């Protein structure tokens, strides 16, 4: 599979003031119909989260902005995610995709997520990122089950 050039993965983020109310309403409608969780972060602040990301994380929309990825990360993931975040802040790592386990604060349910990151630019400067989140728990568990079955089959021979 051909990997897209990094320049293909960015888009200019319009100033909030320049988005017409009708355009904003259409955007929210489209975003809320998305099968993926969608979070927009500008200057370190969550400025938008769709219904799907709230469902995946098990939180209300108003709570998304006050929580960080570390509030959701499963205990075994926290050290790895902190290292990745530090590398991103220092500029030594550019992240376009990340898979990790979370534990939902609302019910403790574990989910395996795939996040894809798209830099947001305004006037040529990166001001934030678009985060697309997919719950791939079922795929992860099925792959684990298949690997276990294959291992059992090897030992049975």
CORKA-V877057 format. One record per backbone hydrogen bond with DSSP energy under -0.5 kcal/mol. NH is the residue of the N-H (numbers start at 0). CO is the residue of the C=O. E is the energy in kcal/mol with one decimal. If there is no record, write none. Layout:
BEGIN
<<NH | CO | E> <NH | CO | E>>
END
This chain:
BEGIN
<<7 | 4 | -2.1> <8 | 5 | -1.4> <9 | 6 | -0.8> <10 | 118 | -1.2> <12 | 120 | -3.5> <13 | 11 | -0.7> <17 | 14 | -1.3> <18 | 14 | -0.6> <18 | 15 | -0.9> <19 | 17 | -0.6> <23 | 19 | -2.6> <24 | 20 | -2.4> <25 | 21 | -2.3> <26 | 22 | -2.7> <27 | 23 | -2.6> <28 | 24 | -2.1> <29 | 25 | -2.6> <30 | 26 | -3.1> <31 | 27 | -2.3> <32 | 28 | -0.9> <32 | 29 | -0.7> <33 | 29 | -0.6> <33 | 30 | -1.0> <36 | 132 | -3.4> <38 | 130 | -2.3> <39 | 47 | -2.6> <40 | 38 | -0.5> <40 | 128 | -2.8> <41 | 44 | -2.6> <42 | 126 | -4.2> <44 | 41 | -2.1> <46 | 39 | -2.8> <46 | 44 | -0.6> <47 | 39 | -1.3> <49 | 37 | -2.2> <53 | 49 | -1.4> <54 | 50 | -2.2> <55 | 51 | -2.7> <56 | 52 | -2.5> <57 | 53 | -1.5> <58 | 53 | -1.9> <62 | 59 | -1.3> <63 | 59 | -0.9> <63 | 60 | -0.8> <64 | 60 | -0.6> <65 | 62 | -0.7> <66 | 62 | -0.6> <66 | 63 | -1.2> <70 | 67 | -1.5> <71 | 67 | -0.6> <71 | 68 | -1.1> <72 | 68 | -1.9> <73 | 100 | -2.1> <76 | 73 | -2.2> <77 | 73 | -1.0> <77 | 74 | -0.6> <80 | 76 | -2.7> <81 | 77 | -2.6> <82 | 78 | -2.1> <83 | 79 | -2.3> <84 | 80 | -2.6> <85 | 81 | -2.2> <86 | 82 | -2.2> <87 | 83 | -2.2> <88 | 84 | -2.5> <89 | 85 | -2.0> <90 | 86 | -0.6> <90 | 87 | -0.7> <91 | 86 | -1.4> <92 | 86 | -1.3> <94 | 92 | -0.5> <97 | 114 | -2.4> <99 | 112 | -1.9> <101 | 110 | -2.8> <102 | 71 | -3.3> <103 | 108 | -2.8> <107 | 103 | -3.0> <110 | 101 | -1.8> <112 | 99 | -3.1> <112 | 110 | -0.6> <113 | 133 | -2.4> <114 | 97 | -3.2> <114 | 112 | -0.5> <115 | 131 | -2.5> <116 | 95 | -1.8> <117 | 129 | -2.4> <119 | 127 | -2.6> <120 | 10 | -2.3> <121 | 124 | -2.4> <124 | 121 | -1.8> <126 | 119 | -2.9> <126 | 124 | -0.5> <127 | 119 | -1.2> <128 | 40 | -2.3> <129 | 117 | -3.1> <130 | 38 | -3.2> <131 | 115 | -2.8> <131 | 129 | -0.5> <132 | 36 | -2.7> <132 | 130 | -0.6> <133 | 113 | -2.3> <135 | 111 | -2.5> <135 | 133 | -0.8> <139 | 135 | -2.4> <140 | 136 | -2.9> <141 | 137 | -2.3> <142 | 138 | -2.3> <143 | 139 | -2.2> <144 | 140 | -2.4> <145 | 141 | -2.5> <146 | 142 | -2.3> <147 | 143 | -2.2> <148 | 144 | -2.4> <149 | 145 | -2.4> <150 | 146 | -2.1> <151 | 147 | -2.5> <152 | 148 | -2.3> <153 | 149 | -2.0> <154 | 150 | -2.0> <155 | 151 | -1.7> <156 | 152 | -0.8> <156 | 153 | -0.5>>
END
